[in-house]
């Protein structure tokens, strides 16, 4: 009777190990097959034509006299606006922003020992012109040109 109990216990343990091995194998199989499939739900891409173009332009002018540099900067902005209007781009949505003045001599790294290297450099004024237009094809055509100013 004792031998029969130990044989029954050994058979039950062997079946348990075999079933556990089967479950482990199935888990590995599922894990590897998950790497090979992609499920996409509700996402699609397509080309669309934009209905608004935002085009930032940086305008820079330099001169030793700041009033002359400012006049050059304003003249450049006017030339750009005239050019855009000639290309049939609505300039009513254009705005000016970010007025900056930079001087190499006033820069914290510009003076002192570097002064001879900076001789002849003028203070520069920079202004950002932001053009917003609804006719995107015209803006793209002008952006490809290389003869703005």
ABEGO torsion letter per residue (X at the ends): XAAAAAAAAAAAAAAAAAAAAAAAAAAAAAAAAAAABBBBBGBBBBBBBBABBBBBBBBBBBBABAAAAAAAAAAAAAAAAAAAAAAGBBAAABBBBGBBBBBAAABAAABEAAAAAABGBBBBBBBBBBBBBABAAAAAAAAABAAAX
